């Protein structure tokens, strides 16, 4: 009799399936939200002409060589033969990037076929200053047909040491 009682009170248990519908609903909402919130990076490569150790030959005085010399206290725009075009001192201990851009725009108006420029840097010039100077001599923002565009100035950029920093640099023997 004891066996009969156990059989009577034993309940019938069925295996149930796992309900994944709420999880799938969460994934359907979460995946597009995560994709839309991603930040896509844009890398720009600027080709530079580094000076070779050899001389390219005699300098033609009719050809204009533009230079921007970055000193610790100013920008100096020169013609590459020792003639100074414009000196832009720091304003409130900050470089005058706006003034540099205006000088570059005026030089481009005078020499529209010119595409190259040399940036001469001091030993203590930081990376952000270099990038900002390169941006200002390469192009400027202007309006064209109600759109803001980048107008080309001097996109072919060469880098070098400024004359003062070249003299200060120790010579290894």
C-alpha positions as CSV (number, residue, x, y, z in Angstrom):
1,X,0.0,0.0,0.0
2,X,2.8,2.4,0.6
3,X,3.7,2.1,-3.0
4,X,0.3,3.1,-4.2
5,X,0.3,6.3,-2.2
6,X,3.6,7.4,-3.7
7,X,2.4,6.8,-7.2
8,X,-0.8,8.8,-6.6
9,X,0.9,11.9,-5.3
10,X,3.7,12.0,-7.8
11,X,3.1,14.8,-10.2
12,X,3.7,14.7,-13.9
13,X,6.6,17.1,-14.8
14,X,7.2,18.1,-18.4
15,X,10.4,19.4,-19.9
16,X,9.9,23.0,-20.9
17,X,11.8,24.9,-23.7
18,X,13.9,27.9,-22.9
19,X,12.2,31.1,-24.1
20,X,14.9,33.3,-25.8
21,X,12.4,35.8,-27.3
22,X,13.2,38.6,-24.8
23,X,16.9,38.1,-25.4
24,X,16.4,38.3,-29.1
25,X,14.3,41.5,-28.8
26,X,17.1,43.0,-26.7
27,X,19.7,42.2,-29.4
28,X,17.5,43.6,-32.2
29,X,17.4,46.9,-30.4
30,X,21.0,46.9,-29.0
31,X,23.0,46.1,-32.1
32,X,21.7,49.1,-34.2
33,X,22.1,51.5,-31.2
34,X,25.8,50.4,-30.7
35,X,26.5,50.6,-34.5
36,X,25.0,54.1,-34.6
37,X,27.0,55.3,-31.6
38,X,30.4,54.2,-33.0
39,X,33.0,56.9,-33.7
40,X,34.7,56.4,-37.0
41,X,38.2,57.7,-37.2
42,X,39.6,59.4,-40.2
43,X,43.3,59.4,-40.8
44,X,44.9,61.9,-43.2
45,X,48.3,61.4,-44.7
46,X,50.3,64.4,-45.8
47,X,53.2,63.7,-48.1
48,X,56.3,65.7,-47.1
49,X,59.5,66.4,-49.1
50,X,62.5,66.0,-46.8
51,X,65.7,67.7,-47.9
52,X,68.3,65.4,-49.3
53,X,71.9,65.8,-48.2
54,X,73.0,66.8,-51.7
55,X,72.7,70.1,-53.4
56,X,70.3,70.1,-56.4
57,X,72.5,72.5,-58.3
58,X,72.8,76.3,-58.6
59,X,69.9,78.3,-57.2
60,X,68.0,80.2,-59.9
61,X,67.3,83.7,-58.5
62,X,64.1,84.0,-60.6
63,X,62.5,81.2,-58.8
64,X,60.8,82.1,-55.5
65,X,61.4,79.9,-52.5
66,X,58.9,80.5,-49.7
67,X,59.8,79.7,-46.1
68,X,58.1,79.8,-42.8
69,X,60.6,79.9,-39.9
70,X,59.1,78.9,-36.6
71,X,61.0,80.6,-33.8
72,X,60.2,80.5,-30.1
73,X,58.7,84.0,-30.2
74,X,57.4,84.4,-33.7
75,X,56.7,83.2,-37.3
76,X,58.9,84.6,-40.0
77,X,57.8,84.3,-43.6
78,X,60.8,84.7,-45.9
79,X,61.7,84.3,-49.6
80,X,64.4,81.8,-49.0
81,X,67.3,84.1,-50.1
82,X,67.5,86.0,-46.8
83,X,64.7,88.5,-47.5
84,X,62.0,88.8,-44.9
85,X,58.4,89.0,-46.2
86,X,56.6,89.3,-42.8
87,X,57.4,88.8,-39.1
88,X,54.4,87.6,-37.0
89,X,55.3,87.9,-33.2
90,X,53.3,86.0,-30.6
91,X,50.2,87.6,-29.3
92,X,49.4,86.9,-25.6
93,X,52.0,84.2,-25.6
94,X,50.3,82.4,-28.5
95,X,51.4,82.1,-32.1
96,X,49.5,84.2,-34.7
97,X,48.0,81.4,-36.8
98,X,45.3,83.7,-38.2
99,X,47.9,86.2,-39.3
100,X,50.0,83.4,-40.9
101,X,47.0,82.3,-42.9
102,X,46.3,85.8,-44.2
103,X,50.0,86.2,-45.3
104,X,49.8,82.8,-47.0
105,X,46.6,83.8,-48.8
106,X,48.2,87.1,-50.0
107,X,51.3,85.2,-51.2
108,X,49.1,82.7,-53.1
109,X,47.3,85.7,-54.8
110,X,50.7,87.0,-55.9
111,X,52.1,83.6,-57.0
112,X,49.2,81.4,-58.0
113,X,51.3,78.8,-59.8
114,X,53.5,78.3,-56.7
115,X,52.6,75.1,-54.8
116,X,55.6,74.4,-52.5
117,X,56.8,75.9,-49.3
118,X,59.5,75.0,-46.7
119,X,58.8,75.1,-42.9
120,X,61.9,75.6,-40.8
121,X,61.5,74.5,-37.2
122,X,63.5,75.3,-34.0
123,X,64.7,72.4,-31.8
124,X,62.0,73.2,-29.2
125,X,59.0,73.3,-31.5
126,X,56.3,71.0,-30.3
127,X,54.3,68.7,-32.5
128,X,51.0,70.6,-32.2
129,X,52.7,73.8,-33.5
130,X,54.1,71.9,-36.4
131,X,50.7,70.5,-37.4
132,X,48.9,73.8,-37.0
133,X,51.5,75.6,-39.2
134,X,51.2,72.9,-41.8
135,X,47.4,73.3,-41.8
136,X,47.7,77.0,-42.2
137,X,50.1,76.9,-45.1
138,X,48.4,74.1,-46.9
139,X,44.8,75.5,-47.2
140,X,42.3,77.9,-45.7
141,X,38.6,77.8,-45.2
142,X,36.5,80.0,-47.5
143,X,32.9,80.2,-48.8
144,X,32.1,79.1,-52.3
145,X,28.5,78.9,-53.5
146,X,27.1,79.0,-49.9
147,X,29.4,76.1,-48.8
148,X,32.5,76.1,-46.7
149,X,35.4,74.7,-48.6
150,X,39.2,74.3,-48.1
151,X,41.0,76.4,-50.7
152,X,44.5,75.2,-51.6
153,X,47.5,77.4,-50.7
154,X,50.8,75.5,-50.7
155,X,50.2,71.8,-50.4
156,X,53.7,70.6,-51.1
157,X,55.5,71.0,-47.8
158,X,59.2,70.5,-47.0
159,X,60.6,70.5,-43.5
160,X,63.9,71.6,-42.2
161,X,65.8,73.0,-39.2
162,X,65.6,76.8,-38.7
163,X,68.9,78.6,-39.2
164,X,69.2,79.5,-35.5
165,X,68.6,75.9,-34.3
166,X,71.0,74.5,-36.9
167,X,73.7,76.7,-35.4
168,X,72.9,75.7,-31.9
169,X,72.8,72.0,-32.6
170,X,75.9,70.2,-31.3
171,X,78.1,68.6,-33.9
172,X,79.1,65.0,-33.2
173,X,82.8,64.3,-33.8
